[in-house]
Amino acid sequence: MKKHNFYAGPSILSPYTIQKTADAVLNFADTGLSVLEVSHRSKEFQAVVDEAQALTKELLQLPDDYHVLFLGGGASLQFCMVPFNILETKAAYINTGTWATNAIKEARIFGEVEVLASSEDTKFNYIPKDFTIPSDVDYFHFTSNNTIYGTEIRHDFDSPVPVVCDMSSDIFSRVFDPTKYGIIYAGAQKNLAPSGVTIVIVKESLLGHVSRPIPTMLDYRTHIKKGSMFNTPPVLPIFSALQTLRYYKEQGGVKAMEKIDMEKAAMLYDAIDSSKMFVGTVAEEDRSIMNVCFVMKPDYAELEKDFMEFATSKGIVGIKGHRSVGGFRASLYNALPIESVKVLVDAMKEFEAKH
């Protein structure tokens, strides 16, 4: 039975990426060696890093003064690495979910943090909008997509200070103006590669202004100078990331990915909104196109387990909601084919018809 993978992360990868990575595990670049065992200092692997950086710049249309880094530690390490490098006195954050909460906690170790707005009062089911970015802070930070709660910010802020964004779960799914950002970071395990590498995009002029000493490994300048090769990088995820970037270019780039992502999300949200059994959990204007969260209406709440079993029988996996929220969550990342969304929608309609 074909599987339809809606896991939130680690999540679905394109068959292109999986096949190319599998081939390289057996024989990387005709070296007769596995990508798992070849030196990261070899010319063959250096070519992988160089092309991955160049393709990232091309796909996101990054200006020349932005650096692309491939680092370990996940996006969670960036929660402290960002303020370590650029927070001198005060930073501004908005709190839209679990990961934003964690980022705020880490930043407070390094300086004052002003939380401009929060949607915690209603369990993060909307994006707060009534706030002004102050001009007396070192930077403004937001999380663009909230995987757990299913909300997303799909616009760029006009900010008087540098903007930092955690794009872990929607990078390469929407067109944005990179000049509006100072730092962008994203864990790879959503729209790029297996977990283990984090892509970090840094504007050079932001660095070198804090008075504190920065440990070598946590200093962005270290990794810029060494081309992400200061220490042994996570070679397999970087190789997989390159394959995904090549795939995106073949498909027509970020604009093309955004178009199909919008179609997939619209299909599923239409099914939810027209259902007598299911209901969405977030404000309509703030719905994520990456993570669609929904629950059973109160009259059908006792059927949640039955629907999960029914969906599984159709080859649908990964739709159980996060443990802190419950219900269902369908993640519609770039690699998920629209056919899988159709299977889920048909399953929802069939189950509803039976009950």
Contacts in CASP RR format, 6 or more apart in sequence:
PFRMAT RR
TARGET T0000
AUTHOR 0000-0000-0000
METHOD contacts of the structure
MODEL  1
MKKHNFYAGPSILSPYTIQKTADAVLNFADTGLSVLEVSHRSKEFQAVVD
EAQALTKELLQLPDDYHVLFLGGGASLQFCMVPFNILETKAAYINTGTWA
TNAIKEARIFGEVEVLASSEDTKFNYIPKDFTIPSDVDYFHFTSNNTIYG
TEIRHDFDSPVPVVCDMSSDIFSRVFDPTKYGIIYAGAQKNLAPSGVTIV
IVKESLLGHVSRPIPTMLDYRTHIKKGSMFNTPPVLPIFSALQTLRYYKE
QGGVKAMEKIDMEKAAMLYDAIDSSKMFVGTVAEEDRSIMNVCFVMKPDY
AELEKDFMEFATSKGIVGIKGHRSVGGFRASLYNALPIESVKVLVDAMKE
FEAKH
1 315 0 8 1.000
2 315 0 8 1.000
3 315 0 8 1.000
3 317 0 8 1.000
4 314 0 8 1.000
4 315 0 8 1.000
4 316 0 8 1.000
4 317 0 8 1.000
4 336 0 8 1.000
4 340 0 8 1.000
4 343 0 8 1.000
4 344 0 8 1.000
5 11 0 8 1.000
5 12 0 8 1.000
5 317 0 8 1.000
5 318 0 8 1.000
5 336 0 8 1.000
5 340 0 8 1.000
6 12 0 8 1.000
6 316 0 8 1.000
6 317 0 8 1.000
6 318 0 8 1.000
6 319 0 8 1.000
6 329 0 8 1.000
6 330 0 8 1.000
6 331 0 8 1.000
6 332 0 8 1.000
6 336 0 8 1.000
6 340 0 8 1.000
6 344 0 8 1.000
7 317 0 8 1.000
7 318 0 8 1.000
7 331 0 8 1.000
8 147 0 8 1.000
8 169 0 8 1.000
8 190 0 8 1.000
8 291 0 8 1.000
8 318 0 8 1.000
8 322 0 8 1.000
8 329 0 8 1.000
8 331 0 8 1.000
9 147 0 8 1.000
9 189 0 8 1.000
9 190 0 8 1.000
9 195 0 8 1.000
9 331 0 8 1.000
10 189 0 8 1.000
10 194 0 8 1.000
10 195 0 8 1.000
11 189 0 8 1.000
11 190 0 8 1.000
11 331 0 8 1.000
11 333 0 8 1.000
11 335 0 8 1.000
12 331 0 8 1.000
12 333 0 8 1.000
12 335 0 8 1.000
12 336 0 8 1.000
13 193 0 8 1.000
13 194 0 8 1.000
13 240 0 8 1.000
13 244 0 8 1.000
13 335 0 8 1.000
14 243 0 8 1.000
14 244 0 8 1.000
14 247 0 8 1.000
14 334 0 8 1.000
14 335 0 8 1.000
16 243 0 8 1.000
16 244 0 8 1.000
16 246 0 8 1.000
16 247 0 8 1.000
16 250 0 8 1.000
17 193 0 8 1.000
17 240 0 8 1.000
17 243 0 8 1.000
17 244 0 8 1.000
17 247 0 8 1.000
17 335 0 8 1.000
20 240 0 8 1.000
20 243 0 8 1.000
21 35 0 8 1.000
21 236 0 8 1.000
21 239 0 8 1.000
21 240 0 8 1.000
21 243 0 8 1.000
24 34 0 8 1.000
24 35 0 8 1.000
24 239 0 8 1.000
25 34 0 8 1.000
25 35 0 8 1.000
25 36 0 8 1.000
25 236 0 8 1.000
26 34 0 8 1.000
27 33 0 8 1.000
27 34 0 8 1.000
28 34 0 8 1.000
28 35 0 8 1.000
28 38 0 8 1.000
28 44 0 8 1.000
28 45 0 8 1.000
28 239 0 8 1.000
29 44 0 8 1.000
29 47 0 8 1.000
31 38 0 8 1.000
31 42 0 8 1.000
31 44 0 8 1.000
35 45 0 8 1.000
35 235 0 8 1.000
35 236 0 8 1.000
35 239 0 8 1.000
36 235 0 8 1.000
36 236 0 8 1.000
38 44 0 8 1.000
38 45 0 8 1.000
38 235 0 8 1.000
39 45 0 8 1.000
40 229 0 8 1.000
40 232 0 8 1.000
40 233 0 8 1.000
40 235 0 8 1.000
41 229 0 8 1.000
45 235 0 8 1.000
45 239 0 8 1.000
46 229 0 8 1.000
48 238 0 8 1.000
48 239 0 8 1.000
48 242 0 8 1.000
49 70 0 8 1.000
49 227 0 8 1.000
49 228 0 8 1.000
49 229 0 8 1.000
49 233 0 8 1.000
49 238 0 8 1.000
51 242 0 8 1.000
52 68 0 8 1.000
52 70 0 8 1.000
52 238 0 8 1.000
52 241 0 8 1.000
52 242 0 8 1.000
52 245 0 8 1.000
53 68 0 8 1.000
53 70 0 8 1.000
53 228 0 8 1.000
55 242 0 8 1.000
55 245 0 8 1.000
55 246 0 8 1.000
55 249 0 8 1.000
56 62 0 8 1.000
56 68 0 8 1.000
56 199 0 8 1.000
56 201 0 8 1.000
56 245 0 8 1.000
57 66 0 8 1.000
57 68 0 8 1.000
58 249 0 8 1.000
59 172 0 8 1.000
59 245 0 8 1.000
59 248 0 8 1.000
59 249 0 8 1.000
59 253 0 8 1.000
59 254 0 8 1.000
60 172 0 8 1.000
60 176 0 8 1.000
60 178 0 8 1.000
60 201 0 8 1.000
60 254 0 8 1.000
61 178 0 8 1.000
62 68 0 8 1.000
62 178 0 8 1.000
62 201 0 8 1.000
63 178 0 8 1.000
63 179 0 8 1.000
65 203 0 8 1.000
65 204 0 8 1.000
65 205 0 8 1.000
66 178 0 8 1.000
66 201 0 8 1.000
66 202 0 8 1.000
66 203 0 8 1.000
66 204 0 8 1.000
67 201 0 8 1.000
67 202 0 8 1.000
67 204 0 8 1.000
67 220 0 8 1.000
67 224 0 8 1.000
68 199 0 8 1.000
68 200 0 8 1.000
68 201 0 8 1.000
69 199 0 8 1.000
69 200 0 8 1.000
69 201 0 8 1.000
69 202 0 8 1.000
69 220 0 8 1.000
69 223 0 8 1.000
69 224 0 8 1.000
69 227 0 8 1.000
69 228 0 8 1.000
70 197 0 8 1.000
70 198 0 8 1.000
70 199 0 8 1.000
70 200 0 8 1.000
70 228 0 8 1.000
70 233 0 8 1.000
70 234 0 8 1.000
70 238 0 8 1.000
70 241 0 8 1.000
71 77 0 8 1.000
71 197 0 8 1.000
71 198 0 8 1.000
71 200 0 8 1.000
71 223 0 8 1.000
71 228 0 8 1.000
71 233 0 8 1.000
72 196 0 8 1.000
72 197 0 8 1.000
72 198 0 8 1.000
72 233 0 8 1.000
72 234 0 8 1.000
73 196 0 8 1.000
73 198 0 8 1.000
74 187 0 8 1.000
74 195 0 8 1.000
74 196 0 8 1.000
74 197 0 8 1.000
74 198 0 8 1.000
75 99 0 8 1.000
75 166 0 8 1.000
75 168 0 8 1.000
75 185 0 8 1.000
75 186 0 8 1.000
75 187 0 8 1.000
75 198 0 8 1.000
76 102 0 8 1.000
77 198 0 8 1.000
78 166 0 8 1.000
78 185 0 8 1.000
78 198 0 8 1.000
78 200 0 8 1.000
79 102 0 8 1.000
79 103 0 8 1.000
79 105 0 8 1.000
79 106 0 8 1.000
79 107 0 8 1.000
80 106 0 8 1.000
80 107 0 8 1.000
80 109 0 8 1.000
80 110 0 8 1.000
80 218 0 8 1.000
81 218 0 8 1.000
81 220 0 8 1.000
82 103 0 8 1.000
82 107 0 8 1.000
82 139 0 8 1.000
82 141 0 8 1.000
82 164 0 8 1.000
82 183 0 8 1.000
82 185 0 8 1.000
83 91 0 8 1.000
83 106 0 8 1.000
83 107 0 8 1.000
83 109 0 8 1.000
83 110 0 8 1.000
83 111 0 8 1.000
84 110 0 8 1.000
84 210 0 8 1.000
84 212 0 8 1.000
84 214 0 8 1.000
84 218 0 8 1.000
85 206 0 8 1.000
85 207 0 8 1.000
85 208 0 8 1.000
85 210 0 8 1.000
85 214 0 8 1.000
85 218 0 8 1.000
85 219 0 8 1.000
85 220 0 8 1.000
86 138 0 8 1.000
86 139 0 8 1.000
86 162 0 8 1.000
86 164 0 8 1.000
86 183 0 8 1.000
86 206 0 8 1.000
86 207 0 8 1.000
86 209 0 8 1.000
86 210 0 8 1.000
87 107 0 8 1.000
87 110 0 8 1.000
87 111 0 8 1.000
87 138 0 8 1.000
87 139 0 8 1.000
87 210 0 8 1.000
88 138 0 8 1.000
88 209 0 8 1.000
88 210 0 8 1.000
88 211 0 8 1.000
89 111 0 8 1.000
89 112 0 8 1.000
89 137 0 8 1.000
89 138 0 8 1.000
90 111 0 8 1.000
90 112 0 8 1.000
90 113 0 8 1.000
90 114 0 8 1.000
90 136 0 8 1.000
90 137 0 8 1.000
90 138 0 8 1.000
91 107 0 8 1.000
91 111 0 8 1.000
91 112 0 8 1.000
91 113 0 8 1.000
91 114 0 8 1.000
91 137 0 8 1.000
91 138 0 8 1.000
91 139 0 8 1.000
91 140 0 8 1.000
91 141 0 8 1.000
92 113 0 8 1.000
92 114 0 8 1.000
92 115 0 8 1.000
92 116 0 8 1.000
92 133 0 8 1.000
92 134 0 8 1.000
92 137 0 8 1.000
92 139 0 8 1.000
92 140 0 8 1.000
92 141 0 8 1.000
92 161 0 8 1.000
93 100 0 8 1.000
93 103 0 8 1.000
93 104 0 8 1.000
93 107 0 8 1.000
93 113 0 8 1.000
93 114 0 8 1.000
93 115 0 8 1.000
93 116 0 8 1.000
93 140 0 8 1.000
93 141 0 8 1.000
93 142 0 8 1.000
94 100 0 8 1.000
94 115 0 8 1.000
94 116 0 8 1.000
94 117 0 8 1.000
94 118 0 8 1.000
94 128 0 8 1.000
94 131 0 8 1.000
94 141 0 8 1.000
94 142 0 8 1.000
95 101 0 8 1.000
95 104 0 8 1.000
95 115 0 8 1.000
95 117 0 8 1.000
95 118 0 8 1.000
95 119 0 8 1.000
95 120 0 8 1.000
96 118 0 8 1.000
96 119 0 8 1.000
96 124 0 8 1.000
96 127 0 8 1.000
96 128 0 8 1.000
96 142 0 8 1.000
96 143 0 8 1.000
96 146 0 8 1.000
96 149 0 8 1.000
96 151 0 8 1.000
96 153 0 8 1.000
97 119 0 8 1.000
97 120 0 8 1.000
97 124 0 8 1.000
97 143 0 8 1.000
97 146 0 8 1.000
97 148 0 8 1.000
97 149 0 8 1.000
98 124 0 8 1.000
98 146 0 8 1.000
98 148 0 8 1.000
98 149 0 8 1.000
98 324 0 8 1.000
99 143 0 8 1.000
99 146 0 8 1.000
99 147 0 8 1.000
99 148 0 8 1.000
99 166 0 8 1.000
99 168 0 8 1.000
100 141 0 8 1.000
100 142 0 8 1.000
100 143 0 8 1.000
100 146 0 8 1.000
100 166 0 8 1.000
101 120 0 8 1.000
103 141 0 8 1.000
103 143 0 8 1.000
103 166 0 8 1.000
104 113 0 8 1.000
104 115 0 8 1.000
107 113 0 8 1.000
107 141 0 8 1.000
110 212 0 8 1.000
114 134 0 8 1.000
114 137 0 8 1.000
116 128 0 8 1.000
116 131 0 8 1.000
116 132 0 8 1.000
116 133 0 8 1.000
116 134 0 8 1.000
116 140 0 8 1.000
117 128 0 8 1.000
117 129 0 8 1.000
117 130 0 8 1.000
117 131 0 8 1.000
118 128 0 8 1.000
119 125 0 8 1.000
119 126 0 8 1.000
119 127 0 8 1.000
119 128 0 8 1.000
119 151 0 8 1.000
123 149 0 8 1.000
123 325 0 8 1.000
124 146 0 8 1.000
124 148 0 8 1.000
124 149 0 8 1.000
124 151 0 8 1.000
125 149 0 8 1.000
125 151 0 8 1.000
125 281 0 8 1.000
125 282 0 8 1.000
125 283 0 8 1.000
126 151 0 8 1.000
126 282 0 8 1.000
126 283 0 8 1.000
126 286 0 8 1.000
127 151 0 8 1.000
127 152 0 8 1.000
127 153 0 8 1.000
127 283 0 8 1.000
127 286 0 8 1.000
133 140 0 8 1.000
133 157 0 8 1.000
133 159 0 8 1.000
133 160 0 8 1.000
133 161 0 8 1.000
134 160 0 8 1.000
134 161 0 8 1.000
135 160 0 8 1.000
135 161 0 8 1.000
137 161 0 8 1.000
138 161 0 8 1.000
138 162 0 8 1.000
139 161 0 8 1.000
139 162 0 8 1.000
139 163 0 8 1.000
139 164 0 8 1.000
139 182 0 8 1.000
139 183 0 8 1.000
139 206 0 8 1.000
140 157 0 8 1.000
140 159 0 8 1.000
140 161 0 8 1.000
140 162 0 8 1.000
140 163 0 8 1.000
140 164 0 8 1.000
141 163 0 8 1.000
141 164 0 8 1.000
141 165 0 8 1.000
141 166 0 8 1.000
142 153 0 8 1.000
142 157 0 8 1.000
142 163 0 8 1.000
142 164 0 8 1.000
142 165 0 8 1.000
142 166 0 8 1.000
143 153 0 8 1.000
143 165 0 8 1.000
143 166 0 8 1.000
143 168 0 8 1.000
144 152 0 8 1.000
144 153 0 8 1.000
144 154 0 8 1.000
144 165 0 8 1.000
144 166 0 8 1.000
144 167 0 8 1.000
144 169 0 8 1.000
144 170 0 8 1.000
145 151 0 8 1.000
145 152 0 8 1.000
145 153 0 8 1.000
145 167 0 8 1.000
145 168 0 8 1.000
145 169 0 8 1.000
145 170 0 8 1.000
145 288 0 8 1.000
145 290 0 8 1.000
145 291 0 8 1.000
146 152 0 8 1.000
146 169 0 8 1.000
146 288 0 8 1.000
146 291 0 8 1.000
147 168 0 8 1.000
147 169 0 8 1.000
147 190 0 8 1.000
147 290 0 8 1.000
147 291 0 8 1.000
147 322 0 8 1.000
147 329 0 8 1.000
147 331 0 8 1.000
148 291 0 8 1.000
148 322 0 8 1.000
148 324 0 8 1.000
148 325 0 8 1.000
148 329 0 8 1.000
149 281 0 8 1.000
149 282 0 8 1.000
149 293 0 8 1.000
149 325 0 8 1.000
150 281 0 8 1.000
150 282 0 8 1.000
150 287 0 8 1.000
150 288 0 8 1.000
150 290 0 8 1.000
150 291 0 8 1.000
150 292 0 8 1.000
150 293 0 8 1.000
150 329 0 8 1.000
151 282 0 8 1.000
151 283 0 8 1.000
151 286 0 8 1.000
151 287 0 8 1.000
151 288 0 8 1.000
152 170 0 8 1.000
152 286 0 8 1.000
152 287 0 8 1.000
152 288 0 8 1.000
152 289 0 8 1.000
152 290 0 8 1.000
152 291 0 8 1.000
153 286 0 8 1.000
154 174 0 8 1.000
154 289 0 8 1.000
156 163 0 8 1.000
156 176 0 8 1.000
156 177 0 8 1.000
156 180 0 8 1.000
156 181 0 8 1.000
157 163 0 8 1.000
157 180 0 8 1.000
158 180 0 8 1.000
159 180 0 8 1.000
162 181 0 8 1.000
162 182 0 8 1.000
162 183 0 8 1.000
162 203 0 8 1.000
162 206 0 8 1.000
163 180 0 8 1.000
163 181 0 8 1.000
163 182 0 8 1.000
164 181 0 8 1.000
164 182 0 8 1.000
164 183 0 8 1.000
164 184 0 8 1.000
164 185 0 8 1.000
165 181 0 8 1.000
165 183 0 8 1.000
165 184 0 8 1.000
165 185 0 8 1.000
166 185 0 8 1.000
166 186 0 8 1.000
167 184 0 8 1.000
167 185 0 8 1.000
167 186 0 8 1.000
168 185 0 8 1.000
168 186 0 8 1.000
168 187 0 8 1.000
168 190 0 8 1.000
169 186 0 8 1.000
169 190 0 8 1.000
169 191 0 8 1.000
169 290 0 8 1.000
169 291 0 8 1.000
169 333 0 8 1.000
170 190 0 8 1.000
170 191 0 8 1.000
170 288 0 8 1.000
170 289 0 8 1.000
170 290 0 8 1.000
171 184 0 8 1.000
171 186 0 8 1.000
171 190 0 8 1.000
171 191 0 8 1.000
171 192 0 8 1.000
171 199 0 8 1.000
172 191 0 8 1.000
172 192 0 8 1.000
172 248 0 8 1.000
172 254 0 8 1.000
172 257 0 8 1.000
172 334 0 8 1.000
173 191 0 8 1.000
173 254 0 8 1.000
173 257 0 8 1.000
173 258 0 8 1.000
173 261 0 8 1.000
173 289 0 8 1.000
173 290 0 8 1.000
173 333 0 8 1.000
173 334 0 8 1.000
174 254 0 8 1.000
174 258 0 8 1.000
174 261 0 8 1.000
174 289 0 8 1.000
175 254 0 8 1.000
175 255 0 8 1.000
175 258 0 8 1.000
178 184 0 8 1.000
178 201 0 8 1.000
181 201 0 8 1.000
181 203 0 8 1.000
182 201 0 8 1.000
182 202 0 8 1.000
182 203 0 8 1.000
182 206 0 8 1.000
183 200 0 8 1.000
183 201 0 8 1.000
183 202 0 8 1.000
183 203 0 8 1.000
183 206 0 8 1.000
184 200 0 8 1.000
184 201 0 8 1.000
185 198 0 8 1.000
185 199 0 8 1.000
185 200 0 8 1.000
185 201 0 8 1.000
186 192 0 8 1.000
186 198 0 8 1.000
186 199 0 8 1.000
187 195 0 8 1.000
187 196 0 8 1.000
187 197 0 8 1.000
187 198 0 8 1.000
187 199 0 8 1.000
188 194 0 8 1.000
188 195 0 8 1.000
188 196 0 8 1.000
188 197 0 8 1.000
188 198 0 8 1.000
188 199 0 8 1.000
188 237 0 8 1.000
188 240 0 8 1.000
188 241 0 8 1.000
189 195 0 8 1.000
189 196 0 8 1.000
190 290 0 8 1.000
190 331 0 8 1.000
190 333 0 8 1.000
191 244 0 8 1.000
191 333 0 8 1.000
191 334 0 8 1.000
191 335 0 8 1.000
192 199 0 8 1.000
192 240 0 8 1.000
192 241 0 8 1.000
192 244 0 8 1.000
192 245 0 8 1.000
193 237 0 8 1.000
193 238 0 8 1.000
193 240 0 8 1.000
193 241 0 8 1.000
193 244 0 8 1.000
194 236 0 8 1.000
194 237 0 8 1.000
194 240 0 8 1.000
195 237 0 8 1.000
196 234 0 8 1.000
196 237 0 8 1.000
197 233 0 8 1.000
197 234 0 8 1.000
197 237 0 8 1.000
197 238 0 8 1.000
197 241 0 8 1.000
199 241 0 8 1.000
200 220 0 8 1.000
200 223 0 8 1.000
202 220 0 8 1.000
202 224 0 8 1.000
204 224 0 8 1.000
207 220 0 8 1.000
207 221 0 8 1.000
207 224 0 8 1.000
208 221 0 8 1.000
216 222 0 8 1.000
216 230 0 8 1.000
217 230 0 8 1.000
217 231 0 8 1.000
222 230 0 8 1.000
223 230 0 8 1.000
244 335 0 8 1.000
248 254 0 8 1.000
248 257 0 8 1.000
248 334 0 8 1.000
251 257 0 8 1.000
257 334 0 8 1.000
260 334 0 8 1.000
260 338 0 8 1.000
261 289 0 8 1.000
261 290 0 8 1.000
261 332 0 8 1.000
261 334 0 8 1.000
262 289 0 8 1.000
263 338 0 8 1.000
264 289 0 8 1.000
264 332 0 8 1.000
264 336 0 8 1.000
264 338 0 8 1.000
264 341 0 8 1.000
265 287 0 8 1.000
265 288 0 8 1.000
265 289 0 8 1.000
265 290 0 8 1.000
265 292 0 8 1.000
265 332 0 8 1.000
267 338 0 8 1.000
267 341 0 8 1.000
267 342 0 8 1.000
267 345 0 8 1.000
268 292 0 8 1.000
268 330 0 8 1.000
268 332 0 8 1.000
268 341 0 8 1.000
268 344 0 8 1.000
268 345 0 8 1.000
269 287 0 8 1.000
269 292 0 8 1.000
271 278 0 8 1.000
271 345 0 8 1.000
271 348 0 8 1.000
271 349 0 8 1.000
272 278 0 8 1.000
272 279 0 8 1.000
272 280 0 8 1.000
272 292 0 8 1.000
272 294 0 8 1.000
272 348 0 8 1.000
273 280 0 8 1.000
275 348 0 8 1.000
275 349 0 8 1.000
275 352 0 8 1.000
276 297 0 8 1.000
276 352 0 8 1.000
277 296 0 8 1.000
277 297 0 8 1.000
277 300 0 8 1.000
277 303 0 8 1.000
277 348 0 8 1.000
277 351 0 8 1.000
277 352 0 8 1.000
277 355 0 8 1.000
278 294 0 8 1.000
278 295 0 8 1.000
278 296 0 8 1.000
278 297 0 8 1.000
278 328 0 8 1.000
278 348 0 8 1.000
278 352 0 8 1.000
279 294 0 8 1.000
279 295 0 8 1.000
279 296 0 8 1.000
279 297 0 8 1.000
280 293 0 8 1.000
280 294 0 8 1.000
280 295 0 8 1.000
281 293 0 8 1.000
281 294 0 8 1.000
281 295 0 8 1.000
281 325 0 8 1.000
282 288 0 8 1.000
282 293 0 8 1.000
289 332 0 8 1.000
290 331 0 8 1.000
290 332 0 8 1.000
290 333 0 8 1.000
291 329 0 8 1.000
291 330 0 8 1.000
291 331 0 8 1.000
291 332 0 8 1.000
292 329 0 8 1.000
292 330 0 8 1.000
292 331 0 8 1.000
292 332 0 8 1.000
293 321 0 8 1.000
293 325 0 8 1.000
293 327 0 8 1.000
293 328 0 8 1.000
293 329 0 8 1.000
294 327 0 8 1.000
294 328 0 8 1.000
294 329 0 8 1.000
294 330 0 8 1.000
295 301 0 8 1.000
295 304 0 8 1.000
295 326 0 8 1.000
295 327 0 8 1.000
295 328 0 8 1.000
296 303 0 8 1.000
296 304 0 8 1.000
296 307 0 8 1.000
296 327 0 8 1.000
300 355 0 8 1.000
303 351 0 8 1.000
303 355 0 8 1.000
304 327 0 8 1.000
306 351 0 8 1.000
307 328 0 8 1.000
307 348 0 8 1.000
307 351 0 8 1.000
308 319 0 8 1.000
308 320 0 8 1.000
308 328 0 8 1.000
310 347 0 8 1.000
310 350 0 8 1.000
310 351 0 8 1.000
311 319 0 8 1.000
311 344 0 8 1.000
311 347 0 8 1.000
311 351 0 8 1.000
314 343 0 8 1.000
314 347 0 8 1.000
315 343 0 8 1.000
316 340 0 8 1.000
316 343 0 8 1.000
316 344 0 8 1.000
316 347 0 8 1.000
318 329 0 8 1.000
318 331 0 8 1.000
319 328 0 8 1.000
319 329 0 8 1.000
319 330 0 8 1.000
319 344 0 8 1.000
320 326 0 8 1.000
320 327 0 8 1.000
320 328 0 8 1.000
320 329 0 8 1.000
321 327 0 8 1.000
321 328 0 8 1.000
321 329 0 8 1.000
322 329 0 8 1.000
330 341 0 8 1.000
330 344 0 8 1.000
332 341 0 8 1.000
END
